[in-house]
């Protein structure tokens, strides 16, 4: 468990782990990313930690989205606790 979350009707544990291998999406590689999961939202989420590395362009007319990052290999570090220590 790396934290707790709350919605209007639920409290839940947030769990996480670092993957043993890289994840590739398009022309980008995420080096052994740290993933967080919770039971309230069972579908995977690309997430802000990933998106902050990209400039995102929406082409509404052609129904396209373009993602551009400065680097082709992106490192997603594990979250830190307010005390600065790693999650347990």
PDB file of N, CA, C and O in Angstrom:
ATOM      1  N   UNK A   1       0.844  -1.168   0.000  1.00  0.00           N
ATOM      2  CA  UNK A   1       0.000   0.000   0.000  1.00  0.00           C
ATOM      3  C   UNK A   1       0.898   1.242   0.000  1.00  0.00           C
ATOM      4  O   UNK A   1       1.833   1.346   0.794  1.00  0.00           O
ATOM      5  N   UNK A   2       0.599   2.172  -0.896  1.00  0.00           N
ATOM      6  CA  UNK A   2       1.406   3.395  -0.947  1.00  0.00           C
ATOM      7  C   UNK A   2       0.606   4.613  -0.481  1.00  0.00           C
ATOM      8  O   UNK A   2       1.150   5.710  -0.353  1.00  0.00           O
ATOM      9  N   UNK A   3      -0.683   4.411  -0.230  1.00  0.00           N
ATOM     10  CA  UNK A   3      -1.497   5.526   0.234  1.00  0.00           C
ATOM     11  C   UNK A   3      -2.950   5.130   0.360  1.00  0.00           C
ATOM     12  O   UNK A   3      -3.316   3.969   0.179  1.00  0.00           O
ATOM     13  N   UNK A   4      -3.772   6.114   0.675  1.00  0.00           N
ATOM     14  CA  UNK A   4      -5.213   5.909   0.793  1.00  0.00           C
ATOM     15  C   UNK A   4      -5.904   6.966  -0.045  1.00  0.00           C
ATOM     16  O   UNK A   4      -5.387   8.068  -0.226  1.00  0.00           O
ATOM     17  N   UNK A   5      -7.077   6.620  -0.554  1.00  0.00           N
ATOM     18  CA  UNK A   5      -7.884   7.551  -1.321  1.00  0.00           C
ATOM     19  C   UNK A   5      -9.292   7.591  -0.770  1.00  0.00           C
ATOM     20  O   UNK A   5      -9.683   6.744   0.033  1.00  0.00           O
ATOM     21  N   UNK A   6     -10.046   8.576  -1.204  1.00  0.00           N
ATOM     22  CA  UNK A   6     -11.418   8.703  -0.717  1.00  0.00           C
ATOM     23  C   UNK A   6     -12.285   9.306  -1.806  1.00  0.00           C
ATOM     24  O   UNK A   6     -11.895  10.269  -2.466  1.00  0.00           O
ATOM     25  N   UNK A   7     -13.461   8.732  -1.985  1.00  0.00           N
ATOM     26  CA  UNK A   7     -14.487   9.336  -2.820  1.00  0.00           C
ATOM     27  C   UNK A   7     -15.620   9.740  -1.899  1.00  0.00           C
ATOM     28  O   UNK A   7     -15.505   9.594  -0.683  1.00  0.00           O
ATOM     29  N   UNK A   8     -16.699  10.238  -2.445  1.00  0.00           N
ATOM     30  CA  UNK A   8     -17.835  10.640  -1.612  1.00  0.00           C
ATOM     31  C   UNK A   8     -18.434   9.453  -0.860  1.00  0.00           C
ATOM     32  O   UNK A   8     -19.031   9.630   0.202  1.00  0.00           O
ATOM     33  N   UNK A   9     -18.276   8.235  -1.409  1.00  0.00           N
ATOM     34  CA  UNK A   9     -18.913   7.069  -0.790  1.00  0.00           C
ATOM     35  C   UNK A   9     -17.948   5.952  -0.388  1.00  0.00           C
ATOM     36  O   UNK A   9     -18.394   4.941   0.155  1.00  0.00           O
ATOM     37  N   UNK A  10     -16.649   6.098  -0.632  1.00  0.00           N
ATOM     38  CA  UNK A  10     -15.701   5.017  -0.353  1.00  0.00           C
ATOM     39  C   UNK A  10     -14.364   5.535   0.152  1.00  0.00           C
ATOM     40  O   UNK A  10     -13.919   6.625  -0.209  1.00  0.00           O
ATOM     41  N   UNK A  11     -13.732   4.722   1.000  1.00  0.00           N
ATOM     42  CA  UNK A  11     -12.316   4.872   1.338  1.00  0.00           C
ATOM     43  C   UNK A  11     -11.620   3.665   0.736  1.00  0.00           C
ATOM     44  O   UNK A  11     -12.186   2.572   0.729  1.00  0.00           O
ATOM     45  N   UNK A  12     -10.399   3.838   0.226  1.00  0.00           N
ATOM     46  CA  UNK A  12      -9.737   2.709  -0.399  1.00  0.00           C
ATOM     47  C   UNK A  12      -8.228   2.848  -0.304  1.00  0.00           C
ATOM     48  O   UNK A  12      -7.689   3.940  -0.130  1.00  0.00           O
ATOM     49  N   UNK A  13      -7.560   1.699  -0.426  1.00  0.00           N
ATOM     50  CA  UNK A  13      -6.101   1.663  -0.443  1.00  0.00           C
ATOM     51  C   UNK A  13      -5.607   1.896  -1.861  1.00  0.00           C
ATOM     52  O   UNK A  13      -6.214   1.419  -2.820  1.00  0.00           O
ATOM     53  N   UNK A  14      -4.518   2.621  -1.997  1.00  0.00           N
ATOM     54  CA  UNK A  14      -3.852   2.781  -3.289  1.00  0.00           C
ATOM     55  C   UNK A  14      -2.600   1.916  -3.231  1.00  0.00           C
ATOM     56  O   UNK A  14      -1.755   2.066  -2.349  1.00  0.00           O
ATOM     57  N   UNK A  15      -2.508   1.011  -4.191  1.00  0.00           N
ATOM     58  CA  UNK A  15      -1.375   0.091  -4.226  1.00  0.00           C
ATOM     59  C   UNK A  15      -0.490   0.430  -5.415  1.00  0.00           C
ATOM     60  O   UNK A  15      -0.950   1.020  -6.392  1.00  0.00           O
ATOM     61  N   UNK A  16       0.771   0.059  -5.329  1.00  0.00           N
ATOM     62  CA  UNK A  16       1.682   0.360  -6.423  1.00  0.00           C
ATOM     63  C   UNK A  16       2.862  -0.571  -6.438  1.00  0.00           C
ATOM     64  O   UNK A  16       3.184  -1.223  -5.446  1.00  0.00           O
ATOM     65  N   UNK A  17       3.509  -0.618  -7.602  1.00  0.00           N
ATOM     66  CA  UNK A  17       4.693  -1.450  -7.764  1.00  0.00           C
ATOM     67  C   UNK A  17       5.473  -0.971  -8.978  1.00  0.00           C
ATOM     68  O   UNK A  17       4.918  -0.376  -9.901  1.00  0.00           O
ATOM     69  N   UNK A  18       6.758  -1.239  -8.955  1.00  0.00           N
ATOM     70  CA  UNK A  18       7.595  -0.926 -10.108  1.00  0.00           C
ATOM     71  C   UNK A  18       7.633  -2.148 -11.011  1.00  0.00           C
ATOM     72  O   UNK A  18       7.888  -3.260 -10.549  1.00  0.00           O
ATOM     73  N   UNK A  19       7.379  -1.942 -12.305  1.00  0.00           N
ATOM     74  CA  UNK A  19       7.410  -3.049 -13.251  1.00  0.00           C
ATOM     75  C   UNK A  19       8.844  -3.525 -13.471  1.00  0.00           C
ATOM     76  O   UNK A  19       9.790  -2.745 -13.368  1.00  0.00           O
ATOM     77  N   UNK A  20       8.989  -4.793 -13.769  1.00  0.00           N
ATOM     78  CA  UNK A  20      10.312  -5.384 -13.987  1.00  0.00           C
ATOM     79  C   UNK A  20      10.843  -5.098 -15.387  1.00  0.00           C
ATOM     80  O   UNK A  20      12.033  -5.275 -15.648  1.00  0.00           O
ATOM     81  N   UNK A  21       9.970  -4.657 -16.286  1.00  0.00           N
ATOM     82  CA  UNK A  21      10.422  -4.377 -17.653  1.00  0.00           C
ATOM     83  C   UNK A  21       9.882  -3.035 -18.119  1.00  0.00           C
ATOM     84  O   UNK A  21       9.062  -2.409 -17.449  1.00  0.00           O
ATOM     85  N   UNK A  22      10.357  -2.611 -19.273  1.00  0.00           N
ATOM     86  CA  UNK A  22       9.941  -1.333 -19.842  1.00  0.00           C
ATOM     87  C   UNK A  22       8.578  -1.465 -20.513  1.00  0.00           C
ATOM     88  O   UNK A  22       8.164  -2.558 -20.898  1.00  0.00           O
ATOM     89  N   UNK A  23       7.891  -0.338 -20.645  1.00  0.00           N
ATOM     90  CA  UNK A  23       6.618  -0.272 -21.362  1.00  0.00           C
ATOM     91  C   UNK A  23       6.823   0.638 -22.562  1.00  0.00           C
ATOM     92  O   UNK A  23       7.368   1.734 -22.431  1.00  0.00           O
ATOM     93  N   UNK A  24       6.386   0.181 -23.734  1.00  0.00           N
ATOM     94  CA  UNK A  24       6.529   0.980 -24.952  1.00  0.00           C
ATOM     95  C   UNK A  24       5.151   1.367 -25.469  1.00  0.00           C
ATOM     96  O   UNK A  24       4.254   0.533 -25.594  1.00  0.00           O
ATOM     97  N   UNK A  25       5.006   2.655 -25.766  1.00  0.00           N
ATOM     98  CA  UNK A  25       3.771   3.191 -26.327  1.00  0.00           C
ATOM     99  C   UNK A  25       4.173   4.081 -27.497  1.00  0.00           C
ATOM    100  O   UNK A  25       4.875   5.076 -27.319  1.00  0.00           O
ATOM    101  N   UNK A  26       3.727   3.716 -28.686  1.00  0.00           N
ATOM    102  CA  UNK A  26       4.151   4.470 -29.864  1.00  0.00           C
ATOM    103  C   UNK A  26       5.665   4.398 -29.969  1.00  0.00           C
ATOM    104  O   UNK A  26       6.242   3.316 -29.851  1.00  0.00           O
ATOM    105  N   UNK A  27       6.310   5.522 -30.186  1.00  0.00           N
ATOM    106  CA  UNK A  27       7.761   5.567 -30.283  1.00  0.00           C
ATOM    107  C   UNK A  27       8.441   5.860 -28.968  1.00  0.00           C
ATOM    108  O   UNK A  27       9.632   6.171 -28.954  1.00  0.00           O
ATOM    109  N   UNK A  28       7.721   5.771 -27.852  1.00  0.00           N
ATOM    110  CA  UNK A  28       8.265   6.129 -26.542  1.00  0.00           C
ATOM    111  C   UNK A  28       8.409   4.900 -25.659  1.00  0.00           C
ATOM    112  O   UNK A  28       7.604   3.972 -25.729  1.00  0.00           O
ATOM    113  N   UNK A  29       9.449   4.905 -24.825  1.00  0.00           N
ATOM    114  CA  UNK A  29       9.675   3.822 -23.865  1.00  0.00           C
ATOM    115  C   UNK A  29       9.676   4.407 -22.463  1.00  0.00           C
ATOM    116  O   UNK A  29      10.302   5.436 -22.209  1.00  0.00           O
ATOM    117  N   UNK A  30       8.978   3.750 -21.565  1.00  0.00           N
ATOM    118  CA  UNK A  30       8.942   4.128 -20.156  1.00  0.00           C
ATOM    119  C   UNK A  30       9.764   3.084 -19.412  1.00  0.00           C
ATOM    120  O   UNK A  30       9.393   1.911 -19.352  1.00  0.00           O
ATOM    121  N   UNK A  31      10.888   3.526 -18.844  1.00  0.00           N
ATOM    122  CA  UNK A  31      11.843   2.625 -18.215  1.00  0.00           C
ATOM    123  C   UNK A  31      11.321   2.130 -16.873  1.00  0.00           C
ATOM    124  O   UNK A  31      11.217   2.894 -15.914  1.00  0.00           O
ATOM    125  N   UNK A  32      10.998   0.846 -16.817  1.00  0.00           N
ATOM    126  CA  UNK A  32      10.521   0.200 -15.588  1.00  0.00           C
ATOM    127  C   UNK A  32       9.629   1.138 -14.764  1.00  0.00           C
ATOM    128  O   UNK A  32       9.982   1.502 -13.643  1.00  0.00           O
ATOM    129  N   UNK A  33       8.480   1.526 -15.316  1.00  0.00           N
ATOM    130  CA  UNK A  33       7.654   2.530 -14.648  1.00  0.00           C
ATOM    131  C   UNK A  33       7.047   2.029 -13.342  1.00  0.00           C
ATOM    132  O   UNK A  33       6.826   0.832 -13.157  1.00  0.00           O
ATOM    133  N   UNK A  34       6.790   2.957 -12.459  1.00  0.00           N
ATOM    134  CA  UNK A  34       6.080   2.681 -11.218  1.00  0.00           C
ATOM    135  C   UNK A  34       4.602   2.907 -11.508  1.00  0.00           C
ATOM    136  O   UNK A  34       4.218   3.980 -11.975  1.00  0.00           O
ATOM    137  N   UNK A  35       3.769   1.906 -11.234  1.00  0.00           N
ATOM    138  CA  UNK A  35       2.339   1.999 -11.498  1.00  0.00           C
ATOM    139  C   UNK A  35       1.560   2.039 -10.205  1.00  0.00           C
ATOM    140  O   UNK A  35       1.926   1.371  -9.237  1.00  0.00           O
ATOM    141  N   UNK A  36       0.492   2.811 -10.176  1.00  0.00           N
ATOM    142  CA  UNK A  36      -0.415   2.819  -9.038  1.00  0.00           C
ATOM    143  C   UNK A  36      -1.773   2.307  -9.488  1.00  0.00           C
ATOM    144  O   UNK A  36      -2.226   2.595 -10.596  1.00  0.00           O
ATOM    145  N   UNK A  37      -2.413   1.547  -8.615  1.00  0.00           N
ATOM    146  CA  UNK A  37      -3.712   0.948  -8.898  1.00  0.00           C
ATOM    147  C   UNK A  37      -4.602   1.085  -7.681  1.00  0.00           C
ATOM    148  O   UNK A  37      -4.126   1.093  -6.546  1.00  0.00           O
ATOM    149  N   UNK A  38      -5.902   1.192  -7.926  1.00  0.00           N
ATOM    150  CA  UNK A  38      -6.844   1.137  -6.820  1.00  0.00           C
ATOM    151  C   UNK A  38      -8.115   0.432  -7.266  1.00  0.00           C
ATOM    152  O   UNK A  38      -8.451   0.458  -8.450  1.00  0.00           O
ATOM    153  N   UNK A  39      -8.830  -0.200  -6.333  1.00  0.00           N
ATOM    154  CA  UNK A  39      -9.986  -1.023  -6.691  1.00  0.00           C
ATOM    155  C   UNK A  39     -11.213  -0.220  -7.118  1.00  0.00           C
ATOM    156  O   UNK A  39     -12.105  -0.780  -7.755  1.00  0.00           O
ATOM    157  N   UNK A  40     -11.291   1.046  -6.797  1.00  0.00           N
ATOM    158  CA  UNK A  40     -12.461   1.851  -7.141  1.00  0.00           C
ATOM    159  C   UNK A  40     -12.499   2.174  -8.629  1.00  0.00           C
ATOM    160  O   UNK A  40     -13.577   2.266  -9.215  1.00  0.00           O
ATOM    161  N   UNK A  41     -11.336   2.346  -9.244  1.00  0.00           N
ATOM    162  CA  UNK A  41     -11.243   2.660 -10.670  1.00  0.00           C
ATOM    163  C   UNK A  41     -10.529   1.504 -11.366  1.00  0.00           C
ATOM    164  O   UNK A  41      -9.317   1.571 -11.567  1.00  0.00           O
ATOM    165  N   UNK A  42     -11.258   0.434 -11.744  1.00  0.00           N
ATOM    166  CA  UNK A  42     -10.614  -0.785 -12.237  1.00  0.00           C
ATOM    167  C   UNK A  42      -9.992  -0.684 -13.629  1.00  0.00           C
ATOM    168  O   UNK A  42      -9.222  -1.563 -14.016  1.00  0.00           O
ATOM    169  N   UNK A  43     -10.301   0.347 -14.375  1.00  0.00           N
ATOM    170  CA  UNK A  43      -9.742   0.480 -15.715  1.00  0.00           C
ATOM    171  C   UNK A  43      -8.446   1.280 -15.628  1.00  0.00           C
ATOM    172  O   UNK A  43      -8.364   2.263 -14.892  1.00  0.00           O
ATOM    173  N   UNK A  44      -7.436   0.854 -16.381  1.00  0.00           N
ATOM    174  CA  UNK A  44      -6.156   1.560 -16.381  1.00  0.00           C
ATOM    175  C   UNK A  44      -6.305   3.007 -16.814  1.00  0.00           C
ATOM    176  O   UNK A  44      -7.232   3.359 -17.544  1.00  0.00           O
ATOM    177  N   UNK A  45      -5.390   3.832 -16.360  1.00  0.00           N
ATOM    178  CA  UNK A  45      -5.440   5.260 -16.621  1.00  0.00           C
ATOM    179  C   UNK A  45      -4.052   5.723 -17.042  1.00  0.00           C
ATOM    180  O   UNK A  45      -3.068   5.436 -16.360  1.00  0.00           O
ATOM    181  N   UNK A  46      -3.965   6.440 -18.165  1.00  0.00           N
ATOM    182  CA  UNK A  46      -2.664   6.931 -18.641  1.00  0.00           C
ATOM    183  C   UNK A  46      -2.034   7.833 -17.588  1.00  0.00           C
ATOM    184  O   UNK A  46      -0.850   7.681 -17.289  1.00  0.00           O
ATOM    185  N   UNK A  47      -2.776   8.750 -17.028  1.00  0.00           N
ATOM    186  CA  UNK A  47      -2.356   9.487 -15.854  1.00  0.00           C
ATOM    187  C   UNK A  47      -1.506  10.717 -16.067  1.00  0.00           C
ATOM    188  O   UNK A  47      -0.826  10.869 -17.082  1.00  0.00           O
ATOM    189  N   UNK A  48      -1.566  11.592 -15.076  1.00  0.00           N
ATOM    190  CA  UNK A  48      -0.850  12.860 -15.110  1.00  0.00           C
ATOM    191  C   UNK A  48       0.665  12.669 -15.072  1.00  0.00           C
ATOM    192  O   UNK A  48       1.399  13.437 -15.694  1.00  0.00           O
ATOM    193  N   UNK A  49       1.141  11.649 -14.344  1.00  0.00           N
ATOM    194  CA  UNK A  49       2.589  11.422 -14.260  1.00  0.00           C
ATOM    195  C   UNK A  49       3.185  11.160 -15.641  1.00  0.00           C
ATOM    196  O   UNK A  49       4.311  11.570 -15.919  1.00  0.00           O
ATOM    197  N   UNK A  50       2.443  10.487 -16.494  1.00  0.00           N
ATOM    198  CA  UNK A  50       2.902  10.228 -17.856  1.00  0.00           C
ATOM    199  C   UNK A  50       2.693  11.460 -18.729  1.00  0.00           C
ATOM    200  O   UNK A  50       3.603  11.882 -19.444  1.00  0.00           O
ATOM    201  N   UNK A  51       1.499  12.035 -18.671  1.00  0.00           N
ATOM    202  CA  UNK A  51       1.148  13.139 -19.569  1.00  0.00           C
ATOM    203  C   UNK A  51       1.979  14.397 -19.358  1.00  0.00           C
ATOM    204  O   UNK A  51       2.140  15.184 -20.291  1.00  0.00           O
ATOM    205  N   UNK A  52       2.510  14.608 -18.161  1.00  0.00           N
ATOM    206  CA  UNK A  52       3.290  15.838 -17.939  1.00  0.00           C
ATOM    207  C   UNK A  52       4.570  15.865 -18.767  1.00  0.00           C
ATOM    208  O   UNK A  52       5.209  16.910 -18.887  1.00  0.00           O
ATOM    209  N   UNK A  53       4.947  14.724 -19.337  1.00  0.00           N
ATOM    210  CA  UNK A  53       6.128  14.647 -20.194  1.00  0.00           C
ATOM    211  C   UNK A  53       5.838  15.020 -21.646  1.00  0.00           C
ATOM    212  O   UNK A  53       6.766  15.127 -22.448  1.00  0.00           O
ATOM    213  N   UNK A  54       4.573  15.219 -21.995  1.00  0.00           N
ATOM    214  CA  UNK A  54       4.177  15.394 -23.390  1.00  0.00           C
ATOM    215  C   UNK A  54       3.492  16.729 -23.646  1.00  0.00           C
ATOM    216  O   UNK A  54       2.820  17.281 -22.774  1.00  0.00           O
ATOM    217  N   UNK A  55       3.676  17.233 -24.859  1.00  0.00           N
ATOM    218  CA  UNK A  55       2.808  18.282 -25.400  1.00  0.00           C
ATOM    219  C   UNK A  55       1.708  17.520 -26.132  1.00  0.00           C
ATOM    220  O   UNK A  55       2.000  16.668 -26.970  1.00  0.00           O
ATOM    221  N   UNK A  56       0.460  17.814 -25.828  1.00  0.00           N
ATOM    222  CA  UNK A  56      -0.671  17.093 -26.406  1.00  0.00           C
ATOM    223  C   UNK A  56      -1.433  18.040 -27.320  1.00  0.00           C
ATOM    224  O   UNK A  56      -1.792  19.148 -26.922  1.00  0.00           O
ATOM    225  N   UNK A  57      -1.679  17.592 -28.558  1.00  0.00           N
ATOM    226  CA  UNK A  57      -2.411  18.390 -29.545  1.00  0.00           C
ATOM    227  C   UNK A  57      -3.660  17.629 -29.956  1.00  0.00           C
ATOM    228  O   UNK A  57      -3.585  16.457 -30.325  1.00  0.00           O
ATOM    229  N   UNK A  58      -4.816  18.296 -29.893  1.00  0.00           N
ATOM    230  CA  UNK A  58      -6.082  17.703 -30.318  1.00  0.00           C
ATOM    231  C   UNK A  58      -6.471  18.276 -31.674  1.00  0.00           C
ATOM    232  O   UNK A  58      -6.566  19.492 -31.842  1.00  0.00           O
ATOM    233  N   UNK A  59      -6.694  17.393 -32.631  1.00  0.00           N
ATOM    234  CA  UNK A  59      -7.188  17.776 -33.956  1.00  0.00           C
ATOM    235  C   UNK A  59      -8.654  17.335 -33.994  1.00  0.00           C
ATOM    236  O   UNK A  59      -8.960  16.208 -34.383  1.00  0.00           O
ATOM    237  N   UNK A  60      -9.555  18.230 -33.587  1.00  0.00           N
ATOM    238  CA  UNK A  60     -10.966  17.876 -33.477  1.00  0.00           C
ATOM    239  C   UNK A  60     -11.587  17.560 -34.829  1.00  0.00           C
ATOM    240  O   UNK A  60     -12.417  16.657 -34.937  1.00  0.00           O
ATOM    241  N   UNK A  61     -11.195  18.291 -35.850  1.00  0.00           N
ATOM    242  CA  UNK A  61     -11.761  18.082 -37.182  1.00  0.00           C
ATOM    243  C   UNK A  61     -11.528  16.660 -37.674  1.00  0.00           C
ATOM    244  O   UNK A  61     -12.434  16.029 -38.221  1.00  0.00           O
ATOM    245  N   UNK A  62     -10.299  16.153 -37.477  1.00  0.00           N
ATOM    246  CA  UNK A  62      -9.943  14.818 -37.954  1.00  0.00           C
ATOM    247  C   UNK A  62      -9.992  13.745 -36.859  1.00  0.00           C
ATOM    248  O   UNK A  62      -9.648  12.587 -37.095  1.00  0.00           O
ATOM    249  N   UNK A  63     -10.422  14.147 -35.664  1.00  0.00           N
ATOM    250  CA  UNK A  63     -10.546  13.227 -34.522  1.00  0.00           C
ATOM    251  C   UNK A  63      -9.228  12.521 -34.213  1.00  0.00           C
ATOM    252  O   UNK A  63      -9.172  11.298 -34.088  1.00  0.00           O
ATOM    253  N   UNK A  64      -8.165  13.326 -34.093  1.00  0.00           N
ATOM    254  CA  UNK A  64      -6.830  12.801 -33.808  1.00  0.00           C
ATOM    255  C   UNK A  64      -6.247  13.475 -32.571  1.00  0.00           C
ATOM    256  O   UNK A  64      -6.606  14.602 -32.229  1.00  0.00           O
ATOM    257  N   UNK A  65      -5.351  12.765 -31.915  1.00  0.00           N
ATOM    258  CA  UNK A  65      -4.586  13.315 -30.795  1.00  0.00           C
ATOM    259  C   UNK A  65      -3.116  13.015 -31.068  1.00  0.00           C
ATOM    260  O   UNK A  65      -2.771  11.904 -31.471  1.00  0.00           O
ATOM    261  N   UNK A  66      -2.244  14.011 -30.849  1.00  0.00           N
ATOM    262  CA  UNK A  66      -0.805  13.825 -31.061  1.00  0.00           C
ATOM    263  C   UNK A  66      -0.078  14.078 -29.751  1.00  0.00           C
ATOM    264  O   UNK A  66      -0.349  15.060 -29.059  1.00  0.00           O
ATOM    265  N   UNK A  67       0.850  13.183 -29.415  1.00  0.00           N
ATOM    266  CA  UNK A  67       1.674  13.300 -28.217  1.00  0.00           C
ATOM    267  C   UNK A  67       3.122  13.479 -28.657  1.00  0.00           C
ATOM    268  O   UNK A  67       3.635  12.687 -29.448  1.00  0.00           O
ATOM    269  N   UNK A  68       3.788  14.523 -28.145  1.00  0.00           N
ATOM    270  CA  UNK A  68       5.191  14.761 -28.479  1.00  0.00           C
ATOM    271  C   UNK A  68       5.945  15.040 -27.177  1.00  0.00           C
ATOM    272  O   UNK A  68       5.545  15.888 -26.380  1.00  0.00           O
ATOM    273  N   UNK A  69       7.046  14.306 -26.980  1.00  0.00           N
ATOM    274  CA  UNK A  69       7.904  14.509 -25.808  1.00  0.00           C
ATOM    275  C   UNK A  69       9.315  14.828 -26.272  1.00  0.00           C
ATOM    276  O   UNK A  69       9.709  14.470 -27.382  1.00  0.00           O
ATOM    277  N   UNK A  70      10.069  15.501 -25.420  1.00  0.00           N
ATOM    278  CA  UNK A  70      11.453  15.846 -25.753  1.00  0.00           C
ATOM    279  C   UNK A  70      12.331  14.602 -25.813  1.00  0.00           C
ATOM    280  O   UNK A  70      13.252  14.522 -26.626  1.00  0.00           O
ATOM    281  N   UNK A  71      12.042  13.639 -24.955  1.00  0.00           N
ATOM    282  CA  UNK A  71      12.851  12.424 -24.857  1.00  0.00           C
ATOM    283  C   UNK A  71      12.054  11.226 -25.352  1.00  0.00           C
ATOM    284  O   UNK A  71      10.830  11.194 -25.220  1.00  0.00           O
ATOM    285  N   UNK A  72      12.745  10.239 -25.925  1.00  0.00           N
ATOM    286  CA  UNK A  72      12.101   8.999 -26.357  1.00  0.00           C
ATOM    287  C   UNK A  72      12.044   7.975 -25.224  1.00  0.00           C
ATOM    288  O   UNK A  72      11.190   7.089 -25.229  1.00  0.00           O
ATOM    289  N   UNK A  73      12.952   8.095 -24.256  1.00  0.00           N
ATOM    290  CA  UNK A  73      12.962   7.222 -23.079  1.00  0.00           C
ATOM    291  C   UNK A  73      12.595   8.066 -21.869  1.00  0.00           C
ATOM    292  O   UNK A  73      13.280   9.036 -21.544  1.00  0.00           O
ATOM    293  N   UNK A  74      11.521   7.691 -21.214  1.00  0.00           N
ATOM    294  CA  UNK A  74      10.979   8.487 -20.112  1.00  0.00           C
ATOM    295  C   UNK A  74      11.023   7.650 -18.836  1.00  0.00           C
ATOM    296  O   UNK A  74      10.596   6.495 -18.830  1.00  0.00           O
ATOM    297  N   UNK A  75      11.538   8.231 -17.764  1.00  0.00           N
ATOM    298  CA  UNK A  75      11.610   7.564 -16.470  1.00  0.00           C
ATOM    299  C   UNK A  75      10.501   8.121 -15.588  1.00  0.00           C
ATOM    300  O   UNK A  75      10.387   9.333 -15.407  1.00  0.00           O
ATOM    301  N   UNK A  76       9.679   7.215 -15.038  1.00  0.00           N
ATOM    302  CA  UNK A  76       8.612   7.599 -14.109  1.00  0.00           C
ATOM    303  C   UNK A  76       9.013   7.127 -12.722  1.00  0.00           C
ATOM    304  O   UNK A  76       8.852   5.949 -12.405  1.00  0.00           O
ATOM    305  N   UNK A  77       9.535   8.025 -11.884  1.00  0.00           N
ATOM    306  CA  UNK A  77       9.990   7.603 -10.564  1.00  0.00           C
ATOM    307  C   UNK A  77       8.812   7.261  -9.657  1.00  0.00           C
ATOM    308  O   UNK A  77       7.697   7.737  -9.874  1.00  0.00           O
ATOM    309  N   UNK A  78       9.063   6.433  -8.640  1.00  0.00           N
ATOM    310  CA  UNK A  78       8.005   6.133  -7.686  1.00  0.00           C
ATOM    311  C   UNK A  78       7.601   7.387  -6.926  1.00  0.00           C
ATOM    312  O   UNK A  78       8.408   8.302  -6.764  1.00  0.00           O
ATOM    313  N   UNK A  79       6.360   7.438  -6.460  1.00  0.00           N
ATOM    314  CA  UNK A  79       5.941   8.608  -5.679  1.00  0.00           C
ATOM    315  C   UNK A  79       6.697   8.651  -4.352  1.00  0.00           C
ATOM    316  O   UNK A  79       7.180   7.630  -3.862  1.00  0.00           O
ATOM    317  N   UNK A  80       6.786   9.829  -3.795  1.00  0.00           N
ATOM    318  CA  UNK A  80       7.422   9.968  -2.487  1.00  0.00           C
ATOM    319  C   UNK A  80       6.372  10.377  -1.465  1.00  0.00           C
ATOM    320  O   UNK A  80       5.374  11.014  -1.801  1.00  0.00           O
ATOM    321  N   UNK A  81       6.608  10.009  -0.242  1.00  0.00           N
ATOM    322  CA  UNK A  81       5.721  10.408   0.858  1.00  0.00           C
ATOM    323  C   UNK A  81       6.075  11.843   1.249  1.00  0.00           C
ATOM    324  O   UNK A  81       7.164  12.319   0.927  1.00  0.00           O
ATOM    325  N   UNK A  82       5.177  12.528   1.930  1.00  0.00           N
ATOM    326  CA  UNK A  82       5.460  13.900   2.352  1.00  0.00           C
ATOM    327  C   UNK A  82       6.773  14.049   3.116  1.00  0.00           C
ATOM    328  O   UNK A  82       7.378  15.121   3.098  1.00  0.00           O
ATOM    329  N   UNK A  83       7.220  12.984   3.788  1.00  0.00           N
ATOM    330  CA  UNK A  83       8.474  13.045   4.540  1.00  0.00           C
ATOM    331  C   UNK A  83       9.672  12.895   3.621  1.00  0.00           C
ATOM    332  O   UNK A  83      10.814  13.049   4.054  1.00  0.00           O
ATOM    333  N   UNK A  84       9.417  12.594   2.340  1.00  0.00           N
ATOM    334  CA  UNK A  84      10.500  12.439   1.381  1.00  0.00           C
ATOM    335  C   UNK A  84      10.965  11.007   1.207  1.00  0.00           C
ATOM    336  O   UNK A  84      11.820  10.732   0.365  1.00  0.00           O
ATOM    337  N   UNK A  85      10.412  10.087   1.994  1.00  0.00           N
ATOM    338  CA  UNK A  85      10.823   8.700   1.879  1.00  0.00           C
ATOM    339  C   UNK A  85      10.052   7.965   0.805  1.00  0.00           C
ATOM    340  O   UNK A  85       8.978   8.411   0.402  1.00  0.00           O
ATOM    341  N   UNK A  86      10.586   6.830   0.328  1.00  0.00           N
ATOM    342  CA  UNK A  86       9.892   6.048  -0.701  1.00  0.00           C
ATOM    343  C   UNK A  86       8.680   5.331  -0.112  1.00  0.00           C
ATOM    344  O   UNK A  86       8.613   5.150   1.104  1.00  0.00           O
ATOM    345  N   UNK A  87       7.732   4.924  -0.933  1.00  0.00           N
ATOM    346  CA  UNK A  87       6.588   4.165  -0.420  1.00  0.00           C
ATOM    347  C   UNK A  87       7.025   2.824   0.107  1.00  0.00           C
ATOM    348  O   UNK A  87       8.059   2.298  -0.305  1.00  0.00           O
ATOM    349  N   UNK A  88       6.249   2.263   1.016  1.00  0.00           N
ATOM    350  CA  UNK A  88       6.603   0.957   1.601  1.00  0.00           C
ATOM    351  C   UNK A  88       5.829  -0.147   0.950  1.00  0.00           C
ATOM    352  O   UNK A  88       5.994  -1.313   1.311  1.00  0.00           O
TER     353      UNK A  88
END
